Amino acid sequence: VDPTVVEIEGAVDEIDVLYIQKNSKAMVTMDALAGQTLTGIVSSLASVAVSAQGVVSYAVNIRIDVPEGLNLPEGLTAVAQIVLREDKDVLLVPLDALYGSFENPAVRVSSNDQIEERPVELGNTDDFWAIVTSGVAEGDQVVIEARQAETSFGFGGFGGGFGGNFRQRPG
């Protein structure tokens, strides 16, 4: 037995299992090591599901890099975040900035006090950002349309105590 090899046993939901691969990077936190994050890799992933009370999951093991001089006793609880996809040195735009259609996405860019719509090519996306592979460059100011704020209820809850309504007066 090699005491320097530490593995965490856990479970991955069936929704995420298709995205996880052996040797995927992982970040691990433990209550016993408050404020410290350990790194590791996925060392194994089960190919057969386990179903408990209607929840389908797959066993996963993560081998963590233990800093020298740190002894982790068996039985500690841990939370792992597995990197499903990593893209470096890419240009991102918020999903809210996208217009057009799925086949022909575009963004609006502010240039010389004008707003122009530019077609873009997209790469990977998550719930908030999209990678833009062409159509805009670093430093371009992408415009996002904001909805007008409703002011009929005043601003009484923001530290000042002012509870008035803003209305335009004739004259």
C-alpha positions as CSV (number, residue, x, y, z in Angstrom):
1,V,0.0,0.0,0.0
2,D,1.3,3.4,-1.0
3,P,0.1,6.0,1.6
4,T,0.9,8.8,-0.8
5,V,-1.9,7.7,-3.1
6,V,-5.2,9.0,-2.0
7,E,-8.5,8.4,-3.9
8,I,-11.9,9.7,-3.3
9,E,-14.8,7.5,-4.0
10,G,-18.0,9.2,-5.2
11,A,-20.9,9.1,-7.6
12,V,-21.7,11.1,-10.7
13,D,-25.3,11.7,-11.9
14,E,-26.3,10.0,-15.2
15,I,-26.7,13.5,-16.8
16,D,-23.0,14.2,-16.4
17,V,-21.5,10.8,-16.9
18,L,-21.2,11.1,-20.7
19,Y,-18.9,14.2,-20.3
20,I,-16.5,12.7,-17.8
21,Q,-13.4,10.9,-19.0
22,K,-10.6,9.1,-17.3
23,N,-7.8,11.6,-16.4
24,S,-10.2,14.6,-16.4
25,K,-9.0,17.3,-14.0
26,A,-10.7,17.7,-10.7
27,M,-10.7,20.2,-7.8
28,V,-11.4,18.8,-4.3
29,T,-12.5,20.6,-1.1
30,M,-12.9,19.1,2.3
31,D,-14.4,20.4,5.5
32,A,-11.3,19.2,7.3
33,L,-9.2,21.5,5.1
34,A,-11.1,24.7,5.2
35,G,-10.1,27.2,2.6
36,Q,-7.8,24.7,0.8
37,T,-8.4,23.1,-2.6
38,L,-6.6,20.0,-3.7
39,T,-6.1,19.0,-7.3
40,G,-6.6,15.5,-8.8
41,I,-7.7,13.5,-11.8
42,V,-10.4,11.0,-12.5
43,S,-8.7,7.6,-12.0
44,S,-11.8,5.4,-12.8
45,L,-15.4,5.7,-13.9
46,A,-17.8,2.8,-13.7
47,S,-19.4,1.6,-16.9
48,V,-22.5,0.1,-15.0
49,A,-25.0,2.4,-13.3
50,V,-26.3,2.1,-9.8
51,S,-30.0,3.0,-9.2
52,A,-31.2,4.0,-5.7
53,Q,-34.7,5.3,-5.2
54,G,-35.0,6.2,-8.9
55,V,-31.8,8.1,-9.0
56,V,-29.2,6.7,-11.5
57,S,-25.6,7.3,-10.9
58,Y,-22.1,6.0,-11.7
59,A,-19.2,5.3,-9.3
60,V,-16.2,7.6,-9.9
61,N,-12.8,7.6,-8.2
62,I,-10.6,10.7,-8.1
63,R,-6.9,10.4,-7.3
64,I,-5.8,13.6,-5.5
65,D,-2.4,15.2,-5.1
66,V,-1.7,15.4,-1.4
67,P,0.7,18.1,-0.4
68,E,3.9,16.8,1.3
69,G,3.5,16.4,5.1
70,L,-0.3,16.3,5.0
71,N,-1.9,13.0,6.3
72,L,-5.5,12.5,5.4
73,P,-7.2,9.8,7.5
74,E,-9.7,7.5,5.8
75,G,-13.4,8.4,6.0
76,L,-13.2,12.2,5.5
77,T,-15.9,13.7,3.3
78,A,-15.0,15.7,0.2
79,V,-16.7,17.6,-2.6
80,A,-15.1,17.3,-6.1
81,Q,-15.6,19.5,-9.1
82,I,-14.6,17.8,-12.3
83,V,-13.6,19.8,-15.3
84,L,-15.8,18.6,-18.2
85,R,-14.4,20.9,-20.8
86,E,-11.6,23.4,-20.8
87,D,-10.9,26.1,-23.5
88,K,-8.0,28.4,-23.1
89,D,-7.2,31.7,-24.8
90,V,-10.7,32.2,-26.3
91,L,-13.0,35.1,-26.8
92,L,-16.2,35.0,-24.8
93,V,-19.5,36.9,-25.2
94,P,-22.5,36.7,-22.8
95,L,-25.3,34.6,-24.2
96,D,-27.6,37.6,-23.7
97,A,-25.6,39.4,-26.4
98,L,-26.5,36.9,-29.1
99,Y,-29.1,37.8,-31.7
100,G,-30.2,36.2,-35.0
101,S,-30.9,32.4,-35.2
102,F,-29.1,29.2,-34.2
103,E,-27.9,28.9,-37.8
104,N,-26.9,32.5,-38.2
105,P,-26.0,34.0,-34.8
106,A,-24.9,37.7,-34.6
107,V,-23.9,40.3,-32.0
108,R,-24.3,44.0,-31.9
109,V,-21.1,46.0,-31.6
110,S,-20.6,49.7,-30.8
111,S,-18.1,51.3,-33.1
112,N,-17.7,55.1,-33.8
113,D,-20.9,56.0,-32.0
114,Q,-22.8,53.5,-34.2
115,I,-24.2,50.1,-33.4
116,E,-23.7,47.5,-36.1
117,E,-24.8,43.9,-36.2
118,R,-22.1,41.4,-37.0
119,P,-22.5,37.7,-37.9
120,V,-20.4,35.5,-35.7
121,E,-19.3,31.9,-35.6
122,L,-19.7,30.2,-32.2
123,G,-17.8,27.5,-30.4
124,N,-18.6,25.8,-27.1
125,T,-21.2,27.4,-24.7
126,D,-22.3,27.0,-21.2
127,D,-25.3,28.5,-19.4
128,F,-23.8,32.1,-19.5
129,W,-21.1,32.4,-22.1
130,A,-20.4,31.5,-25.7
131,I,-17.0,31.2,-27.4
132,V,-16.8,33.4,-30.5
133,T,-14.4,31.9,-33.1
134,S,-14.9,34.8,-35.7
135,G,-16.8,38.0,-36.2
136,V,-15.6,40.0,-33.3
137,A,-12.1,40.8,-31.9
138,E,-10.7,41.4,-28.4
139,G,-11.5,44.9,-27.4
140,D,-14.7,45.2,-29.5
141,Q,-17.6,46.6,-27.4
142,V,-20.5,44.2,-27.6
143,V,-23.9,45.8,-26.9
144,I,-26.5,44.0,-24.7
145,E,-30.0,45.3,-24.8
146,A,-31.3,46.1,-21.3
147,R,-34.9,46.3,-20.3
148,Q,-36.1,49.6,-18.9
149,A,-36.2,49.5,-15.1
150,E,-39.6,50.1,-13.4
151,T,-39.4,53.0,-11.1
152,S,-43.1,53.4,-10.0
153,F,-42.3,51.7,-6.6
154,G,-39.5,54.0,-5.6
155,F,-36.1,53.2,-4.1
156,G,-37.0,53.0,-0.4
157,G,-35.2,49.8,0.3
158,F,-31.7,50.9,-0.7
159,G,-30.1,52.5,2.3
160,G,-31.6,56.0,2.0
161,G,-35.1,55.8,3.2
162,F,-36.4,57.8,0.2
163,G,-39.8,56.4,-0.7
164,G,-41.0,58.8,-3.4
165,N,-42.1,57.9,-6.9
166,F,-40.4,59.4,-9.9
167,R,-43.0,61.1,-12.2
168,Q,-42.6,63.7,-14.8
169,R,-44.4,66.9,-14.0
170,P,-46.0,68.9,-16.7
171,G,-44.9,72.4,-17.4
